[in-house]
C-alpha cells in the first residue's frame, strides 16, 4: 500500500485495465468523472487522485521496427563469409611463415632416422 492507505498507481486495478493504453506510441486520453454530491466525495477524491497520477506518467515511445529476416540472413551470411575468408588468409600466411621451420623439422627427423639406423647397425656389428 502507498501513502494514505491506497494502492500505488502502478498496482491499482484500473492501471492494470488501462495498461495497454499507457504504452508504446499511443496517445491516451483519460476522462475522470466526478459527482457533485457530498455522498460521492470519497469516490470523487480517489478518481481525481488517480487522474493526477495518470497525468504524471511518462512513457518512452518506441518505434515499432519490422525485421526483414531475409535481408538479415543475407547480412549474417556475408559476415560469416568475410570471417571465413579472413581465417583462410591467416592460415595461408601462417603456413608461409612456418614453412622454413617445417622444412628444418623434416630434415632433423630424417637425420634422426639415419642416426638410429647407423646405431642399430653398429650394435649389430658389435654383437
Buried (B, 14 or more C-beta within 10 A) or exposed (E): EEEEEEEEBEEBEBBEEBEEEBEEEEEEEEEEEEEEEEEEEEEBEBBEBBBEBBEEEEEEEEEEEEEEEEEEEEEEEEEEEEEEEEEEEEEEEEEEEEEEEEEEEEEEEEEEEEEEEEEEEEEEEEE
